[in-house]
Each structure stands twice: as C-alpha cells, then as structure tokens.
Amino acid sequence: MLYIVPTPIWNLEDITYRAVRILKEVDIVACEDTRTSGILLKHYDIEATKISYHSHSGKYKSDKIISLLKEWKDIALISDAGTPGISDPGYALMQDVLAENLEVTALPGPSAVITALSASGMSSHHFLYLWFLPIKKWRQTLLTRLSENKTETVVIYESVHRIERTISDLENYFGPDHKMVVWRELTKKFEEYIRGTILEVSTYFKENPGKVKWEFVVLF
C-alpha cells in the first residue's frame, strides 16, 4: 500500500502519532529530499529505508515504486513539508499508482493552505486555492477574472522575491480597501499574520523591510 503521510511545515512537533507509527512500520519511505526528511526521521528515531521521489524523478522512479508496491511492500510518501500531492510532485506518483489499481490511503495532517485559512478570519465556506500566481503569461487575465468575482476567498503562495510586486498588483486590480491577510514564517517561532486592507499590508512591508523574508501565504 502507498501511504500519503503529511509532515510538519516547519515545527517538528506538528506530526500525528499515527504518522510516526506508519513511518516506523512501512518498508520504505519515499522522500522529496532524503536529506531534509532525514532530519525529521532522526528526530523521531525512525530508522527507515529511504528513496527519493521529487519533481525530476521521472517515470523510472515511479515505475520502481510501483514495482515495489506490487511486491507487497508498504511505502510512505512524504514531502519536504506539509501534505504530499498538494502543489507537490507526489501528485504524479499517485496518478501512476492509481492507474495500476494499487491501493492508496491518506493520513490527515499539516497543510499550509488550511492552516493559514483557519486563522485568517476570512471566509472559509467557499475558497479558491491557486498555488503561485503566474509570473508573466496569464497573470493579468487571471487577476482580472478574480477581481470580477469577489465572492470567494483566494489563497496563494508567494516567494520573498515577488511578495511586494504581488501585493502591488492586487491593489491595482482589487483596490486599496480590499481586505487581505499575509502569513509569514508559517509555524515558526516568529510567525506573524498581517491583517488589513491591501493598502495597510503594503504600507506595513514598506515600513518593515526586514519582514520581507521566507515564503508567504496570501489570502484576499
């Protein structure tokens, strides 16, 4: 069986008892980065056989994992952070495994999207998750479409290199008074929600350039 096992976004305490048990019991742990995952596994005294599976693995690696599953091996798929398959290369592996009619099961656990949304104060009854906005192609078209339909909360990720540009674009398309939330340093010691209008959030980062670091979850 292939187990989809969520892992902490950053804080190593954010893992379930069941996830630790499964990682100890499976035959193999497929990791996005074996070095990154090695830190987590060592922390919980998990002596697992690790193989890599990432965005550049290709069909050879997925075929290898499928072959092991057909040998009745139990494999846990983990990513560097959060839930595998959510904006993650594990999605392609799951498609290949399911195409072979092999069993896949998922454990509940950390997700940056849900964690940020749950404490944002914004509507969670109807929301749209878009990963990262397009950098160039389709960016204007997408922002225009989103600005014409303001009935749902939109959640995106953004990098330190583009966060200020994205906030500026949102101000142009949605207006300075549109509400937004930016979450920085997710689950870390100095995590911070910046809530307010787009203008207020933009002003905050201009006045606090030292806060422009790490990756961000943006809700608007």
N, CA and C atoms as a LAMMPS dump frame, in Angstrom:
ITEM: TIMESTEP
0
ITEM: NUMBER OF ATOMS
660
ITEM: BOX BOUNDS ff ff ff
-5.0000000000000000e+02 5.0000000000000000e+02
-5.0000000000000000e+02 5.0000000000000000e+02
-5.0000000000000000e+02 5.0000000000000000e+02
ITEM: ATOMS id mol type element x y z
1 1 1 N 0.84 -1.201 0
2 1 2 C 0 0 0
3 1 3 C 0.877 1.254 0
4 2 1 N 0.391 2.283 -0.683
5 2 2 C 1.055 3.578 -0.64
6 2 3 C 0.33 4.464 0.367
7 3 1 N 1.07 4.924 1.37
8 3 2 C 0.527 5.818 2.392
9 3 3 C 0.953 7.257 2.069
10 4 1 N -0.015 8.161 2.035
11 4 2 C 0.27 9.581 1.879
12 4 3 C 0.374 10.168 3.283
13 5 1 N 1.574 10.544 3.685
14 5 2 C 1.814 10.932 5.076
15 5 3 C 2.232 12.407 5.153
16 6 1 N 1.387 13.278 5.686
17 6 2 C 1.763 14.682 5.862
18 6 3 C 2.86 14.824 6.919
19 7 1 N 3.747 15.772 6.703
20 7 2 C 4.833 16.044 7.64
21 7 3 C 4.806 17.522 8.035
22 8 1 N 5.486 17.889 9.111
23 8 2 C 5.435 19.275 9.578
24 8 3 C 5.855 20.284 8.516
25 9 1 N 5.206 21.435 8.542
26 9 2 C 5.577 22.523 7.643
27 9 3 C 6.942 23.076 8.06
28 10 1 N 7.129 23.217 9.367
29 10 2 C 8.423 23.655 9.902
30 10 3 C 8.643 23.108 11.301
31 11 1 N 7.659 23.285 12.167
32 11 2 C 7.778 22.847 13.557
33 11 3 C 7.671 21.324 13.63
34 12 1 N 8.724 20.667 14.087
35 12 2 C 8.756 19.206 14.088
36 12 3 C 7.711 18.572 14.997
37 13 1 N 7.109 19.346 15.886
38 13 2 C 6.068 18.805 16.759
39 13 3 C 4.739 18.609 16.03
40 14 1 N 4.601 19.202 14.858
41 14 2 C 3.33 19.151 14.138
42 14 3 C 3.215 17.886 13.291
43 15 1 N 3.196 16.759 13.958
44 15 2 C 3.028 15.481 13.291
45 15 3 C 2.167 14.597 14.186
46 16 1 N 1.34 13.749 13.605
47 16 2 C 0.43 12.934 14.398
48 16 3 C 1.119 11.664 14.898
49 17 1 N 0.561 11.098 15.961
50 17 2 C 1.057 9.812 16.464
51 17 3 C 0.955 8.746 15.368
52 18 1 N -0.144 8.791 14.634
53 18 2 C -0.346 7.793 13.586
54 18 3 C 0.715 7.925 12.489
55 19 1 N 1.045 9.168 12.12
56 19 2 C 2.057 9.371 11.083
57 19 3 C 3.404 8.795 11.503
58 20 1 N 3.775 9.027 12.75
59 20 2 C 5.039 8.478 13.253
60 20 3 C 5 6.956 13.228
61 21 1 N 3.879 6.386 13.642
62 21 2 C 3.767 4.925 13.646
63 21 3 C 3.888 4.349 12.235
64 22 1 N 3.191 4.964 11.286
65 22 2 C 3.247 4.473 9.907
66 22 3 C 4.665 4.578 9.352
67 23 1 N 5.341 5.667 9.624
68 23 2 C 6.713 5.847 9.125
69 23 3 C 7.666 4.806 9.726
70 24 1 N 7.366 4.352 10.934
71 24 2 C 8.191 3.316 11.555
72 24 3 C 7.867 1.926 11.018
73 25 1 N 6.629 1.737 10.555
74 25 2 C 6.192 0.396 10.172
75 25 3 C 6.38 0.077 8.694
76 26 1 N 6.373 1.084 7.834
77 26 2 C 6.451 0.793 6.396
78 26 3 C 7.831 0.252 6.024
79 27 1 N 7.884 -0.367 4.856
80 27 2 C 9.147 -0.914 4.366
81 27 3 C 10.068 0.174 3.811
82 28 1 N 9.461 1.196 3.201
83 28 2 C 10.233 2.234 2.527
84 28 3 C 9.546 3.579 2.715
85 29 1 N 10.346 4.63 2.854
86 29 2 C 9.819 5.996 2.874
87 29 3 C 10.325 6.706 1.619
88 30 1 N 9.396 7.138 0.76
89 30 2 C 9.749 7.895 -0.439
90 30 3 C 9.74 9.374 -0.092
91 31 1 N 10.896 10.02 -0.212
92 31 2 C 11.076 11.402 0.254
93 31 3 C 11.308 12.35 -0.925
94 32 1 N 10.782 13.544 -0.807
95 32 2 C 11.076 14.566 -1.812
96 32 3 C 12.562 14.909 -1.781
97 33 1 N 13.121 15.019 -0.585
98 33 2 C 14.56 15.239 -0.404
99 33 3 C 14.979 14.392 0.798
100 34 1 N 15.805 13.387 0.575
101 34 2 C 16.161 12.462 1.651
102 34 3 C 16.921 13.164 2.775
103 35 1 N 17.659 14.236 2.439
104 35 2 C 18.404 14.956 3.479
105 35 3 C 17.456 15.725 4.394
106 36 1 N 16.491 16.418 3.778
107 36 2 C 15.511 17.166 4.573
108 36 3 C 14.667 16.226 5.423
109 37 1 N 14.173 15.161 4.803
110 37 2 C 13.343 14.201 5.538
111 37 3 C 14.149 13.469 6.598
112 38 1 N 15.449 13.309 6.363
113 38 2 C 16.3 12.635 7.338
114 38 3 C 16.304 13.327 8.684
115 39 1 N 16.162 14.652 8.682
116 39 2 C 16.126 15.41 9.944
117 39 3 C 14.896 15.018 10.751
118 40 1 N 13.757 14.954 10.071
119 40 2 C 12.507 14.567 10.747
120 40 3 C 12.579 13.131 11.238
121 41 1 N 13.024 12.223 10.385
122 41 2 C 13.069 10.802 10.754
123 41 3 C 14.013 10.575 11.931
124 42 1 N 15.139 11.244 11.925
125 42 2 C 16.094 11.107 13.037
126 42 3 C 15.494 11.635 14.332
127 43 1 N 14.746 12.738 14.237
128 43 2 C 14.145 13.35 15.417
129 43 3 C 13.212 12.378 16.133
130 44 1 N 12.516 11.537 15.348
131 44 2 C 11.567 10.59 15.922
132 44 3 C 12.105 9.156 15.945
133 45 1 N 13.413 9.026 15.827
134 45 2 C 14.067 7.703 15.902
135 45 3 C 13.458 6.715 14.917
136 46 1 N 13.224 7.182 13.715
137 46 2 C 12.663 6.332 12.664
138 46 3 C 13.794 5.864 11.762
139 47 1 N 14.084 4.601 11.833
140 47 2 C 15.167 4.038 11.03
141 47 3 C 14.577 3.424 9.761
142 48 1 N 14.293 4.284 8.81
143 48 2 C 13.593 3.848 7.604
144 48 3 C 14.55 3.727 6.421
145 49 1 N 14.204 2.825 5.514
146 49 2 C 14.879 2.772 4.226
147 49 3 C 14.3 3.876 3.361
148 50 1 N 15.131 4.799 2.906
149 50 2 C 14.661 5.972 2.174
150 50 3 C 14.999 5.856 0.689
151 51 1 N 14.067 6.308 -0.14
152 51 2 C 14.35 6.518 -1.553
153 51 3 C 13.843 7.912 -1.913
154 52 1 N 14.404 8.498 -2.932
155 52 2 C 13.98 9.842 -3.316
156 52 3 C 12.875 9.781 -4.361
157 53 1 N 11.948 10.711 -4.247
158 53 2 C 10.951 10.925 -5.296
159 53 3 C 10.639 12.418 -5.313
160 54 1 N 11.036 13.09 -6.393
161 54 2 C 10.862 14.541 -6.478
162 54 3 C 10.423 14.925 -7.882
163 55 1 N 10.389 16.226 -8.15
164 55 2 C 9.829 16.714 -9.414
165 55 3 C 10.63 16.294 -10.636
166 56 1 N 11.885 15.874 -10.446
167 56 2 C 12.72 15.464 -11.571
168 56 3 C 12.94 13.95 -11.613
169 57 1 N 12.2 13.218 -10.83
170 57 2 C 12.423 11.77 -10.749
171 57 3 C 12.083 11.043 -12.05
172 58 1 N 11.021 11.449 -12.69
173 58 2 C 10.659 10.833 -13.959
174 58 3 C 9.995 9.473 -13.801
175 59 1 N 9.68 8.868 -14.947
176 59 2 C 8.922 7.626 -14.968
177 59 3 C 9.706 6.455 -14.377
178 60 1 N 11.021 6.479 -14.518
179 60 2 C 11.818 5.374 -13.986
180 60 3 C 11.574 5.196 -12.495
181 61 1 N 11.573 6.294 -11.754
182 61 2 C 11.423 6.194 -10.302
183 61 3 C 9.996 5.78 -9.927
184 62 1 N 8.999 6.325 -10.632
185 62 2 C 7.628 5.914 -10.324
186 62 3 C 7.415 4.44 -10.66
187 63 1 N 8.025 3.98 -11.754
188 63 2 C 7.931 2.55 -12.103
189 63 3 C 8.584 1.682 -11.026
190 64 1 N 9.691 2.176 -10.468
191 64 2 C 10.372 1.441 -9.406
192 64 3 C 9.475 1.317 -8.175
193 65 1 N 8.817 2.409 -7.811
194 65 2 C 7.929 2.392 -6.647
195 65 3 C 6.734 1.482 -6.905
196 66 1 N 6.188 1.542 -8.099
197 66 2 C 5.068 0.667 -8.445
198 66 3 C 5.48 -0.795 -8.377
199 67 1 N 6.677 -1.085 -8.853
200 67 2 C 7.187 -2.453 -8.79
201 67 3 C 7.281 -2.937 -7.344
202 68 1 N 7.736 -2.086 -6.459
203 68 2 C 7.84 -2.44 -5.039
204 68 3 C 6.458 -2.649 -4.417
205 69 1 N 5.503 -1.82 -4.802
206 69 2 C 4.143 -1.984 -4.294
207 69 3 C 3.548 -3.306 -4.757
208 70 1 N 3.863 -3.7 -5.967
209 70 2 C 3.355 -4.97 -6.486
210 70 3 C 4.008 -6.168 -5.797
211 71 1 N 5.151 -5.906 -5.144
212 71 2 C 5.802 -6.943 -4.336
213 71 3 C 5.274 -6.933 -2.904
214 72 1 N 4.166 -6.228 -2.681
215 72 2 C 3.514 -6.135 -1.374
216 72 3 C 4.34 -5.356 -0.353
217 73 1 N 5.151 -4.428 -0.847
218 73 2 C 5.865 -3.535 0.051
219 73 3 C 4.945 -2.373 0.43
220 74 1 N 5.028 -1.955 1.688
221 74 2 C 4.312 -0.753 2.125
222 74 3 C 5.257 0.435 2.007
223 75 1 N 4.783 1.487 1.359
224 75 2 C 5.613 2.67 1.121
225 75 3 C 4.89 3.908 1.628
226 76 1 N 5.604 4.741 2.357
227 76 2 C 5.062 6.023 2.8
228 76 3 C 5.648 7.119 1.919
229 77 1 N 4.788 7.952 1.365
230 77 2 C 5.226 9.094 0.563
231 77 3 C 5.155 10.35 1.417
232 78 1 N 6.288 11.04 1.541
233 78 2 C 6.315 12.298 2.295
234 78 3 C 6.974 13.378 1.439
235 79 1 N 6.619 14.613 1.706
236 79 2 C 7.234 15.743 1.023
237 79 3 C 8.146 16.471 2.003
238 80 1 N 8.792 17.523 1.525
239 80 2 C 9.659 18.295 2.422
240 80 3 C 8.856 18.949 3.544
241 81 1 N 7.61 19.308 3.249
242 81 2 C 6.77 19.975 4.241
243 81 3 C 5.314 19.875 3.826
244 82 1 N 4.44 19.591 4.781
245 82 2 C 3.021 19.576 4.502
246 82 3 C 2.527 18.267 3.912
247 83 1 N 1.448 18.354 3.157
248 83 2 C 0.761 17.176 2.648
249 83 3 C 1.196 16.851 1.22
250 84 1 N 1.708 15.657 0.974
251 84 2 C 2.105 15.271 -0.389
252 84 3 C 0.915 15.349 -1.351
253 85 1 N 1.204 15.789 -2.565
254 85 2 C 0.161 15.869 -3.582
255 85 3 C -0.486 17.227 -3.692
256 86 1 N -0.345 18.069 -2.663
257 86 2 C -0.889 19.426 -2.691
258 86 3 C 0.226 20.358 -3.136
259 87 1 N 0.183 20.765 -4.41
260 87 2 C 1.275 21.564 -5.002
261 87 3 C 2.616 20.866 -4.775
262 88 1 N 2.661 19.613 -5.154
263 88 2 C 3.774 18.757 -4.762
264 88 3 C 3.962 17.684 -5.841
265 89 1 N 5.194 17.273 -6.107
266 89 2 C 5.432 16.258 -7.151
267 89 3 C 4.813 14.902 -6.862
268 90 1 N 4.416 14.656 -5.621
269 90 2 C 3.785 13.39 -5.286
270 90 3 C 2.49 13.139 -6.039
271 91 1 N 1.885 14.209 -6.561
272 91 2 C 0.64 14.058 -7.323
273 91 3 C 0.838 13.124 -8.511
274 92 1 N 1.946 13.292 -9.233
275 92 2 C 2.198 12.464 -10.416
276 92 3 C 2.354 10.994 -10.033
277 93 1 N 3.039 10.737 -8.917
278 93 2 C 3.207 9.36 -8.464
279 93 3 C 1.863 8.741 -8.124
280 94 1 N 1.012 9.487 -7.423
281 94 2 C -0.302 8.953 -7.057
282 94 3 C -1.121 8.599 -8.294
283 95 1 N -1.027 9.426 -9.331
284 95 2 C -1.735 9.135 -10.571
285 95 3 C -1.256 7.818 -11.183
286 96 1 N 0.063 7.621 -11.183
287 96 2 C 0.625 6.392 -11.747
288 96 3 C 0.224 5.162 -10.934
289 97 1 N 0.253 5.306 -9.613
290 97 2 C -0.099 4.182 -8.735
291 97 3 C -1.572 3.814 -8.895
292 98 1 N -2.443 4.82 -8.93
293 98 2 C -3.873 4.558 -9.082
294 98 3 C -4.189 3.964 -10.456
295 99 1 N -3.423 4.354 -11.467
296 99 2 C -3.631 3.801 -12.81
297 99 3 C -3.351 2.302 -12.843
298 100 1 N -2.535 1.83 -11.891
299 100 2 C -2.224 0.404 -11.789
300 100 3 C -3.184 -0.329 -10.844
301 101 1 N -4.216 0.385 -10.404
302 101 2 C -5.219 -0.182 -9.481
303 101 3 C -4.597 -0.656 -8.166
304 102 1 N -3.554 0.043 -7.742
305 102 2 C -2.925 -0.259 -6.462
306 102 3 C -3.541 0.626 -5.381
307 103 1 N -3.462 0.158 -4.153
308 103 2 C -4.166 0.825 -3.062
309 103 3 C -3.386 2.029 -2.541
310 104 1 N -4.098 3.125 -2.37
311 104 2 C -3.529 4.357 -1.813
312 104 3 C -4.43 4.813 -0.674
313 105 1 N -3.825 5.203 0.44
314 105 2 C -4.591 5.774 1.54
315 105 3 C -3.86 7.003 2.057
316 106 1 N -4.626 7.945 2.605
317 106 2 C -4.034 9.211 3.055
318 106 3 C -4.287 9.434 4.538
319 107 1 N -3.286 9.973 5.216
320 107 2 C -3.418 10.376 6.61
321 107 3 C -3.695 11.877 6.656
322 108 1 N -4.506 12.335 7.608
323 108 2 C -4.709 13.771 7.768
324 108 3 C -3.482 14.397 8.413
325 109 1 N -3.306 15.69 8.184
326 109 2 C -2.154 16.338 8.793
327 109 3 C -1.915 17.738 8.28
328 110 1 N -0.721 18.272 8.485
329 110 2 C -0.43 19.672 8.174
330 110 3 C -0.626 20.04 6.707
331 111 1 N -1.197 21.222 6.496
332 111 2 C -1.329 21.82 5.175
333 111 3 C -1.27 23.33 5.357
334 112 1 N -0.352 23.973 4.664
335 112 2 C -0.193 25.419 4.816
336 112 3 C -1.459 26.164 4.426
337 113 1 N -2.128 25.699 3.388
338 113 2 C -3.345 26.365 2.92
339 113 3 C -4.416 26.366 4.003
340 114 1 N -4.708 25.203 4.547
341 114 2 C -5.777 25.08 5.544
342 114 3 C -5.388 25.757 6.853
343 115 1 N -4.132 25.619 7.245
344 115 2 C -3.68 26.241 8.487
345 115 3 C -3.82 27.756 8.416
346 116 1 N -3.378 28.333 7.309
347 116 2 C -3.472 29.784 7.143
348 116 3 C -4.924 30.241 7.077
349 117 1 N -5.744 29.519 6.341
350 117 2 C -7.149 29.896 6.178
351 117 3 C -7.899 29.836 7.495
352 118 1 N -7.615 28.826 8.302
353 118 2 C -8.383 28.62 9.535
354 118 3 C -8.214 29.751 10.532
355 119 1 N -7.081 30.439 10.521
356 119 2 C -6.836 31.525 11.479
357 119 3 C -6.827 32.898 10.816
358 120 1 N -7.23 32.954 9.56
359 120 2 C -7.155 34.215 8.823
360 120 3 C -8.279 35.181 9.177
361 121 1 N -9.414 34.625 9.59
362 121 2 C -10.577 35.473 9.816
363 121 3 C -11.365 35.729 8.546
364 122 1 N -10.946 35.149 7.439
365 122 2 C -11.64 35.306 6.167
366 122 3 C -12.542 34.097 5.926
367 123 1 N -13.501 34.255 5.048
368 123 2 C -14.483 33.203 4.81
369 123 3 C -13.819 31.917 4.35
370 124 1 N -14.179 30.816 4.998
371 124 2 C -13.632 29.513 4.63
372 124 3 C -14.702 28.591 4.056
373 125 1 N -15.918 29.105 3.892
374 125 2 C -17.011 28.281 3.352
375 125 3 C -16.833 28.047 1.856
376 126 1 N -16.215 29.01 1.191
377 126 2 C -16.024 28.919 -0.258
378 126 3 C -14.705 29.614 -0.573
379 127 1 N -13.68 28.83 -0.88
380 127 2 C -12.385 29.445 -1.161
381 127 3 C -11.731 28.784 -2.369
382 128 1 N -10.792 29.524 -2.958
383 128 2 C -10.093 29.073 -4.159
384 128 3 C -8.593 29.097 -3.885
385 129 1 N -7.96 27.945 -4.046
386 129 2 C -6.513 27.845 -3.847
387 129 3 C -5.834 27.784 -5.207
388 130 1 N -4.84 28.652 -5.421
389 130 2 C -4.222 28.782 -6.743
390 130 3 C -2.72 28.511 -6.764
391 131 1 N -2.133 28.03 -5.663
392 131 2 C -0.685 27.834 -5.584
393 131 3 C 0.003 29.184 -5.772
394 132 1 N 0.912 29.34 -6.749
395 132 2 C 1.53 30.629 -7.048
396 132 3 C 0.82 31.267 -8.245
397 133 1 N 0.694 32.589 -8.247
398 133 2 C 0.174 33.27 -9.424
399 133 3 C 1.164 33.125 -10.577
400 134 1 N 0.675 33.12 -11.817
401 134 2 C 1.607 33.115 -12.953
402 134 3 C 2.545 34.32 -12.868
403 135 1 N 3.79 34.118 -13.266
404 135 2 C 4.753 35.225 -13.2
405 135 3 C 4.505 36.229 -14.315
406 136 1 N 4.299 35.744 -15.542
407 136 2 C 4.071 36.636 -16.681
408 136 3 C 2.817 36.244 -17.442
409 137 1 N 2.873 35.14 -18.162
410 137 2 C 1.77 34.728 -19.01
411 137 3 C 0.516 34.439 -18.185
412 138 1 N -0.604 35.001 -18.578
413 138 2 C -1.916 34.81 -17.972
414 138 3 C -2.082 35.531 -16.638
415 139 1 N -1.064 36.209 -16.138
416 139 2 C -1.187 36.869 -14.836
417 139 3 C -2.286 37.944 -14.861
418 140 1 N -2.221 38.838 -15.847
419 140 2 C -3.22 39.903 -15.92
420 140 3 C -4.621 39.348 -16.158
421 141 1 N -4.709 38.34 -17.031
422 141 2 C -6.008 37.733 -17.311
423 141 3 C -6.611 37.114 -16.054
424 142 1 N -5.776 36.398 -15.291
425 142 2 C -6.251 35.754 -14.073
426 142 3 C -6.681 36.779 -13.032
427 143 1 N -5.875 37.814 -12.825
428 143 2 C -6.213 38.829 -11.829
429 143 3 C -7.488 39.579 -12.211
430 144 1 N -7.669 39.816 -13.493
431 144 2 C -8.9 40.471 -13.949
432 144 3 C -10.107 39.594 -13.638
433 145 1 N -10.004 38.305 -13.935
434 145 2 C -11.112 37.392 -13.676
435 145 3 C -11.422 37.299 -12.19
436 146 1 N -10.37 37.229 -11.357
437 146 2 C -10.581 37.138 -9.917
438 146 3 C -11.225 38.401 -9.363
439 147 1 N -10.813 39.549 -9.884
440 147 2 C -11.35 40.817 -9.38
441 147 3 C -12.815 41.003 -9.747
442 148 1 N -13.262 40.285 -10.784
443 148 2 C -14.664 40.375 -11.201
444 148 3 C -15.564 39.447 -10.393
445 149 1 N -14.94 38.55 -9.624
446 149 2 C -15.72 37.61 -8.804
447 149 3 C -15.162 37.62 -7.392
448 150 1 N -15.661 38.51 -6.552
449 150 2 C -15.123 38.707 -5.214
450 150 3 C -15.923 37.967 -4.147
451 151 1 N -16.575 36.875 -4.534
452 151 2 C -17.433 36.153 -3.593
453 151 3 C -16.7 35.064 -2.833
454 152 1 N -15.448 34.798 -3.18
455 152 2 C -14.719 33.715 -2.528
456 152 3 C -13.354 34.198 -2.044
457 153 1 N -12.872 33.573 -0.994
458 153 2 C -11.521 33.852 -0.514
459 153 3 C -10.533 33.144 -1.44
460 154 1 N -9.521 33.871 -1.867
461 154 2 C -8.475 33.299 -2.717
462 154 3 C -7.225 33.117 -1.863
463 155 1 N -6.61 31.943 -1.977
464 155 2 C -5.39 31.633 -1.22
465 155 3 C -4.28 31.315 -2.214
466 156 1 N -3.134 31.976 -2.046
467 156 2 C -1.979 31.708 -2.896
468 156 3 C -0.721 31.636 -2.033
469 157 1 N 0.326 31.051 -2.599
470 157 2 C 1.653 31.127 -2.009
471 157 3 C 2.423 32.224 -2.746
472 158 1 N 3.386 32.813 -2.071
473 158 2 C 4.246 33.769 -2.746
474 158 3 C 5.65 33.727 -2.164
475 159 1 N 6.632 33.997 -3.003
476 159 2 C 8.028 33.96 -2.583
477 159 3 C 8.479 35.328 -2.099
478 160 1 N 9.595 35.338 -1.41
479 160 2 C 10.157 36.586 -0.898
480 160 3 C 10.503 37.536 -2.033
481 161 1 N 10.815 37.005 -3.207
482 161 2 C 11.241 37.842 -4.33
483 161 3 C 10.086 38.548 -5.021
484 162 1 N 8.848 38.049 -4.821
485 162 2 C 7.723 38.612 -5.565
486 162 3 C 6.583 39.106 -4.669
487 163 1 N 6.719 39.001 -3.354
488 163 2 C 5.606 39.339 -2.476
489 163 3 C 5.169 40.798 -2.639
490 164 1 N 6.118 41.725 -2.729
491 164 2 C 5.753 43.136 -2.825
492 164 3 C 5.11 43.445 -4.177
493 165 1 N 5.622 42.814 -5.241
494 165 2 C 5.007 43.001 -6.559
495 165 3 C 3.582 42.467 -6.562
496 166 1 N 3.368 41.31 -5.949
497 166 2 C 2.036 40.723 -5.92
498 166 3 C 1.059 41.591 -5.144
499 167 1 N 1.48 42.109 -4.004
500 167 2 C 0.606 42.999 -3.231
501 167 3 C 0.256 44.237 -4.053
502 168 1 N 1.243 44.775 -4.776
503 168 2 C 1.003 45.936 -5.63
504 168 3 C -0.004 45.608 -6.736
505 169 1 N 0.144 44.436 -7.341
506 169 2 C -0.795 44.03 -8.39
507 169 3 C -2.202 43.862 -7.821
508 170 1 N -2.304 43.267 -6.635
509 170 2 C -3.619 43.084 -6.017
510 170 3 C -4.277 44.436 -5.726
511 171 1 N -3.472 45.407 -5.314
512 171 2 C -4.02 46.745 -5.073
513 171 3 C -4.562 47.35 -6.365
514 172 1 N -3.842 47.131 -7.475
515 172 2 C -4.282 47.678 -8.761
516 172 3 C -5.588 47.043 -9.231
517 173 1 N -5.748 45.75 -8.993
518 173 2 C -6.917 45.041 -9.508
519 173 3 C -8.099 45.023 -8.544
520 174 1 N -7.821 45 -7.238
521 174 2 C -8.9 44.872 -6.259
522 174 3 C -9.183 46.181 -5.515
523 175 1 N -8.255 47.112 -5.588
524 175 2 C -8.424 48.376 -4.898
525 175 3 C -7.759 48.374 -3.535
526 176 1 N -7.347 49.541 -3.031
527 176 2 C -6.601 49.626 -1.775
528 176 3 C -7.383 49.227 -0.542
529 177 1 N -8.709 49.244 -0.612
530 177 2 C -9.534 48.951 0.565
531 177 3 C -9.954 47.491 0.664
532 178 1 N -9.56 46.673 -0.308
533 178 2 C -9.91 45.245 -0.276
534 178 3 C -9.155 44.559 0.858
535 179 1 N -9.841 43.698 1.599
536 179 2 C -9.24 43.028 2.75
537 179 3 C -8.288 41.915 2.305
538 180 1 N -7.198 41.765 3.036
539 180 2 C -6.269 40.675 2.761
540 180 3 C -5.556 40.276 4.041
541 181 1 N -4.959 39.088 4.004
542 181 2 C -4.145 38.588 5.112
543 181 3 C -2.885 37.981 4.513
544 182 1 N -1.755 38.295 5.11
545 182 2 C -0.486 37.681 4.703
546 182 3 C 0.093 36.98 5.921
547 183 1 N 0.418 35.694 5.754
548 183 2 C 1.005 34.917 6.841
549 183 3 C 2.453 34.63 6.501
550 184 1 N 3.353 35.031 7.388
551 184 2 C 4.773 34.834 7.172
552 184 3 C 5.362 33.957 8.275
553 185 1 N 6.457 33.264 7.961
554 185 2 C 7.159 32.366 8.89
555 185 3 C 6.191 31.34 9.493
556 186 1 N 5.503 30.655 8.606
557 186 2 C 4.48 29.68 8.975
558 186 3 C 4.986 28.639 9.972
559 187 1 N 4.358 28.549 11.121
560 187 2 C 4.609 27.63 12.24
561 187 3 C 5.97 27.826 12.899
562 188 1 N 6.703 28.854 12.521
563 188 2 C 7.982 29.114 13.172
564 188 3 C 7.782 29.952 14.439
565 189 1 N 8.846 30.182 15.151
566 189 2 C 8.777 30.896 16.424
567 189 3 C 8.205 32.294 16.252
568 190 1 N 8.562 32.966 15.16
569 190 2 C 8.133 34.352 14.963
570 190 3 C 7.071 34.477 13.869
571 191 1 N 6.218 33.448 13.761
572 191 2 C 5.165 33.518 12.743
573 191 3 C 4.292 34.74 12.992
574 192 1 N 3.735 35.259 11.905
575 192 2 C 3.008 36.52 12.02
576 192 3 C 1.909 36.598 10.959
577 193 1 N 0.715 36.993 11.378
578 193 2 C -0.367 37.333 10.467
579 193 3 C -0.388 38.85 10.304
580 194 1 N -0.411 39.329 9.087
581 194 2 C -0.621 40.749 8.827
582 194 3 C -1.994 40.886 8.204
583 195 1 N -2.935 41.431 8.954
584 195 2 C -4.318 41.561 8.508
585 195 3 C -4.645 43.022 8.268
586 196 1 N -5.454 43.279 7.258
587 196 2 C -5.879 44.65 6.995
588 196 3 C -6.296 44.834 5.559
589 197 1 N -6.39 46.087 5.133
590 197 2 C -6.642 46.359 3.721
591 197 3 C -5.345 46.115 2.942
592 198 1 N -5.483 46.016 1.631
593 198 2 C -4.281 45.828 0.808
594 198 3 C -3.327 46.993 1.01
595 199 1 N -3.849 48.2 1.113
596 199 2 C -3.003 49.374 1.331
597 199 3 C -2.273 49.275 2.666
598 200 1 N -2.978 48.852 3.715
599 200 2 C -2.355 48.744 5.036
600 200 3 C -1.254 47.683 5.049
601 201 1 N -1.497 46.546 4.386
602 201 2 C -0.49 45.485 4.333
603 201 3 C 0.711 45.947 3.512
604 202 1 N 0.458 46.628 2.402
605 202 2 C 1.539 47.155 1.571
606 202 3 C 2.393 48.14 2.355
607 203 1 N 1.733 49.022 3.093
608 203 2 C 2.452 50.017 3.9
609 203 3 C 3.287 49.335 4.982
610 204 1 N 2.744 48.273 5.585
611 204 2 C 3.463 47.543 6.632
612 204 3 C 4.793 47.013 6.116
613 205 1 N 4.79 46.393 4.954
614 205 2 C 6.023 45.817 4.437
615 205 3 C 7.007 46.904 3.972
616 206 1 N 6.491 48.018 3.479
617 206 2 C 7.374 49.127 3.089
618 206 3 C 8.058 49.724 4.315
619 207 1 N 7.334 49.765 5.438
620 207 2 C 7.893 50.337 6.668
621 207 3 C 8.714 49.323 7.463
622 208 1 N 8.574 48.036 7.123
623 208 2 C 9.298 46.967 7.819
624 208 3 C 9.971 46.041 6.809
625 209 1 N 10.978 46.54 6.086
626 209 2 C 11.62 45.721 5.053
627 209 3 C 12.261 44.45 5.599
628 210 1 N 12.596 44.444 6.883
629 210 2 C 13.175 43.246 7.49
630 210 3 C 12.198 42.095 7.594
631 211 1 N 10.901 42.384 7.417
632 211 2 C 9.881 41.333 7.476
633 211 3 C 9.706 40.631 6.128
634 212 1 N 10.345 41.164 5.103
635 212 2 C 10.206 40.572 3.767
636 212 3 C 11.236 39.446 3.631
637 213 1 N 10.901 38.281 4.169
638 213 2 C 11.771 37.121 4.071
639 213 3 C 10.951 35.848 4.257
640 214 1 N 11.526 34.749 3.851
641 214 2 C 10.882 33.44 3.825
642 214 3 C 9.762 33.442 2.794
643 215 1 N 8.902 32.428 2.847
644 215 2 C 7.776 32.365 1.92
645 215 3 C 6.502 32.789 2.636
646 216 1 N 5.483 33.115 1.837
647 216 2 C 4.272 33.691 2.387
648 216 3 C 3.036 32.919 1.897
649 217 1 N 2.004 32.923 2.758
650 217 2 C 0.677 32.513 2.334
651 217 3 C -0.161 33.783 2.304
652 218 1 N -0.798 34.03 1.164
653 218 2 C -1.544 35.267 0.957
654 218 3 C -3.015 34.926 0.742
655 219 1 N -3.878 35.608 1.462
656 219 2 C -5.32 35.417 1.321
657 219 3 C -5.959 36.76 1.011
658 220 1 N -6.875 36.776 0.037
659 220 2 C -7.522 38.047 -0.33
660 220 3 C -8.921 37.793 -0.899
